[in-house]
């Protein structure tokens, strides 16, 4: 007998975080709290930062995939979920150490694609200005950070030669 004889698509009952992401296998109270955080973030137009932690096999990766699909399907919002396998932090770590672990979990390709998307989304307004400070001000209006605005500008104008400086800035170096 084969698993297909029973209408199963695979021989295991174990959930696959990516394939089964439309099913939330966690506790209902956790699901409603996370959905509430997402709705509040969307209603107030703020980003939602949530750390999901737990023991091996407790469903962290599955939860991440579920909420990525939930936000995309239910709210039509493109998100960048970040999976940090094992943050390099301990009792003596600083917030910078945690930030560094998160940044190193992000693919540089995703970062550069995101910077390009931000630039492209505001192209009409940016083309109205030729002066550097005015273009930086346009970007700052959307990303709410002058340093990041300058990094986006620098990356777009000089890419790919400046990729390394962007990575240095994101990792906390100057």
C-alpha positions in Angstrom: 0.0 0.0 0.0 1.1 3.5 -0.7 0.2 6.8 1.0 -1.6 7.9 -2.2 -4.0 5.0 -1.7 -5.3 6.9 1.3 -5.5 10.3 -0.4 -2.3 11.6 1.2 0.1 13.7 -0.8 3.2 12.6 1.2 4.0 9.6 3.4 4.6 11.6 6.6 2.1 13.4 8.9 4.7 15.8 10.0 4.0 19.4 8.9 6.4 21.0 6.5 6.7 24.7 7.4 6.7 25.9 3.8 4.2 23.5 2.2 1.7 23.6 5.1 1.9 27.3 5.9 -1.8 27.9 5.4 -2.5 25.8 8.5 -1.6 27.3 11.9 -0.6 24.4 14.2 0.0 26.5 17.3 -2.2 27.6 20.2 -5.2 29.7 19.4 -4.3 32.4 22.0 -0.8 32.8 20.3 -2.4 33.0 16.9 -4.9 35.7 18.0 -2.2 37.8 19.7 0.1 37.7 16.6 -2.8 38.5 14.3 -3.8 41.4 16.5 -0.2 42.8 16.4 -0.3 42.5 12.6 -3.7 44.2 12.3 -2.5 47.0 14.7 0.7 47.5 12.7 -1.3 47.7 9.4 -3.9 50.1 10.9 -1.2 52.4 12.3 1.1 52.0 9.3 4.0 50.9 11.5 6.3 47.9 11.1 5.8 44.9 13.4 8.9 43.4 15.0 8.2 40.1 16.8 10.6 37.6 18.2 9.4 34.1 18.1 11.6 31.8 20.2 11.3 28.4 21.7 12.8 24.9 21.9 13.7 22.8 18.8 10.6 21.6 17.1 8.2 24.0 18.9 6.9 25.5 15.7 8.9 28.7 15.3 9.6 28.3 11.6 6.1 27.1 10.9 4.7 30.1 12.7 6.9 32.4 10.6 5.8 30.9 7.4 2.1 31.0 8.4 2.2 34.7 9.3 4.1 35.5 6.1 1.3 33.8 4.1 -1.4 35.4 6.3 -0.1 38.9 5.8 0.4 38.4 2.1 -3.0 36.7 1.4 -5.3 38.4 3.9 -3.8 41.9 3.8 -2.0 42.1 0.4 1.2 43.3 2.1 4.6 42.3 1.0 6.8 41.5 4.1 10.3 40.4 4.7 10.3 37.7 7.3 13.7 37.0 8.8 14.7 33.6 10.2 17.7 33.9 12.5 18.8 30.2 13.1 20.8 30.8 16.3 21.5 34.3 17.3 25.0 34.8 18.6 23.9 36.3 21.9 24.5 35.3 25.6 24.0 37.0 29.0 26.8 39.5 28.3 25.6 40.4 24.8 24.5 43.9 23.9 21.6 45.0 21.7 24.1 45.5 19.0 25.1 41.8 19.1 21.4 40.8 18.6 21.1 43.3 15.8 24.2 42.0 14.1 22.8 38.4 14.3 19.6 39.6 12.6 21.4 41.6 9.9 23.6 38.7 9.0 20.5 36.5 8.6 19.3 38.8 5.8 20.5 38.0 2.3 22.5 40.9 0.8 20.5 40.3 -2.4 17.2 40.9 -0.5 18.7 44.1 1.0 19.7 45.5 -2.4 16.4 44.5 -4.0 14.6 46.3 -1.2 16.7 49.5 -1.6 16.0 49.4 -5.3 12.3 49.0 -4.7 12.2 52.0 -2.4 14.1 54.1 -5.0 11.9 52.9 -7.9 8.6 53.5 -6.0 9.5 57.2 -5.6 11.2 57.7 -9.0 8.7 60.4 -10.2 9.3 62.6 -7.2 13.0 62.0 -7.1 13.4 63.0 -10.8 12.0 66.4 -10.0 15.2 67.2 -8.1 18.8 67.2 -9.2 20.4 68.3 -5.9 21.6 65.6 -3.6 20.1 67.1 -0.4 16.7 67.3 -2.0 16.7 63.7 -3.2 17.8 62.6 0.3 14.9 64.6 1.8 12.5 62.9 -0.6 13.7 59.4 0.5 13.8 60.5 4.2 10.1 61.3 4.0 9.4 57.7 3.2 12.1 55.7 5.2 12.1 58.1 8.2 15.9 57.9 8.5 18.4 60.3 7.0 21.4 57.9 7.1 19.3 55.2 5.4 18.1 57.7 2.8 21.7 58.5 2.0 22.7 54.8 1.8 19.8 54.2 -0.6 20.9 57.1 -2.8 24.6 56.0 -2.7 23.7 52.4 -3.6 21.5 53.4 -6.5 23.9 56.0 -8.0 27.0 53.9 -7.7 25.9 50.3 -7.7 27.3 47.7 -7.5 30.6 49.3 -6.4 29.2 50.4 -3.0 27.5 47.2 -2.0 30.1 46.6 0.7 29.5 50.1 2.3 25.8 49.3 2.6 26.6 46.0 4.4 29.0 47.8 6.7 26.3 50.4 7.5 23.6 47.8 8.2 26.0 45.9 10.5 26.6 49.0 12.6 30.0 50.0 11.1 30.4 53.4 9.6 
